[in-house]
Amino acid sequence: MSHTKYEDLMAQRAEIMRQSVGLDYAQYTTGALAFDYERLLTDTGYNVEAAAAVQSHTAVGNTPLVELENVTALVRVVAKPGKGARIFIKDEAANPSGSFKDRRASLSIHEAKKRGYQGVVAATSGNYGAAVASQAAKAGLRCIIVQEAFDSRGVAQPEIAEKTRACEAYGAEVIRLSVGPELFYVFLGVLKDTGYFNASLYTPYSILGIETLGYELAGQVRHQTGRFPDVVIATHAGGGNVTGTTRGLRAAGAVDTEMVAASVDLSGLHMASDHDFNRKSFTTGHTGFSMPFTTWPDRVDVPRSAARPLRYMDRFVTVSQGEVFYITQALAELEGLERGPAGNTALAAAFAIARELNENQVIVVQETEYTGAGKHPLAQLNLARQMGVDVVRGDPKGNKPGERIVIPEHPVQINIVDVDLDHVRRSYLSKAIDTLPKGTHLSDVDFDFLVAETRTNRQYVQEVVDALQRKTG
């Protein structure tokens, strides 16, 4: 990478993004805050059928839906009589690189190939890097993954090291960085120097690729149970999982299915902190990503994120680290399915929520991921101990991120904590107003956009915006 000054490179950001994604985001701007979200998605030319056709060429999608009969039986042991919904999982580990992220990568790689790019670049420490590398290998494109991998002492989380190995196995070049602000600078520089396609997690291609997951899921559940699912739970980080899955459910006609977003509670830890980096045992699906991206989705590597989670979630819950570790082991021992931590975040939430529902109702965890040495709970817990984090058995209410991981002693101790969505909506609106120059007038188009973003009404948005503007003068 050439050594362009930080300020000079940031000044070129808009043009680098336009060249690397092939989308002129400016044409979708309709107001001071508003942009035409649906047209941005529609103009790609991919509906669910078109996306599925692309994915079928690289063995992506059409993954099995598995009923967890033994896990459901355990739920019913600890639930009140008549309670304990049937739990299913969509086994996305059957995709080529082992996660639902193959769906996200597939359309981006297809688009890059179609437009004549020689390679692709993605900034990610997670499964998405492996997915991009896998799909790029199939398409014959070069691939560079920029990864925030270790702290200032060179200590890497085992899960991130596992994902580095996976990316390199598919032939990608991996640029590993220490935690901090250099990630985006390096990423921009690589895009500029190579002229490669930006396979961002947040382009329309990435989100539309997930729609097939929700669409398949709805059809499979209806085929197996005679009904659409009552609840679908998605592990929530940057918002794409919730967004794409819900859109796919709606396209299939499952408009009454409740979408629940679930994250691991890592409150108190700062994701960009060198000190905290290795004191979090989860690299995705946690509140360090889900809260910031829910309250302001455009904090991403493209001008406008196509992941808009507040538009699509009906409920937002958190679980503790220890509860996810417990359910990971339960899934392996009860169902013979060893799967990685990301999907098991949603499964832990599903276990708790299933106790609220009747026995004839259906709840679906919409993804699993592959596991490996670095993703195994023992690897994560061993690192936690090395970092001075206590690992104990007991009541998970005693969990304290970065200091103590409490693994339940009994399945009845697996519970959820609801996030106050009204508070989240107000935080989103506050951040939206903060982006505007003082004295900016919001048009009806802006208000309509904010109503859609928060799934509220004009009166609600008007009252919150008026209060915010009075506060700032």
Secondary structure as UniProt FT lines:
FT   HELIX           6..11
FT   HELIX           13..21
FT   HELIX           25..28
FT   HELIX           37..42
FT   TURN            43..44
FT   HELIX           48..56
FT   TURN            57..59
FT   STRAND          65..67
FT   HELIX           69..78
FT   TURN            81..82
FT   STRAND          86..90
FT   HELIX           92..94
FT   TURN            96..97
FT   HELIX           101..115
FT   STRAND          119..123
FT   HELIX           127..139
FT   STRAND          142..150
FT   TURN            152..153
FT   HELIX           158..169
FT   TURN            170..171
FT   STRAND          173..178
FT   HELIX           182..194
FT   STRAND          197..198
FT   TURN            201..202
FT   HELIX           204..225
FT   STRAND          231..235
FT   HELIX           240..251
FT   TURN            252..253
FT   TURN            255..256
FT   STRAND          258..264
FT   TURN            267..268
FT   TURN            271..272
FT   TURN            274..276
FT   HELIX           277..279
FT   HELIX           287..295
FT   TURN            297..298
FT   HELIX           309..311
FT   STRAND          315..319
FT   HELIX           321..335
FT   HELIX           341..354
FT   TURN            355..356
FT   TURN            359..360
FT   STRAND          362..365
FT   TURN            373..375
FT   HELIX           377..386
FT   TURN            387..388
FT   STRAND          390..394
FT   HELIX           396..398
FT   TURN            401..403
FT   STRAND          404..408
FT   HELIX           411..413
FT   STRAND          417..418
FT   HELIX           421..434
FT   TURN            438..439
FT   HELIX           444..454
FT   HELIX           458..472
//
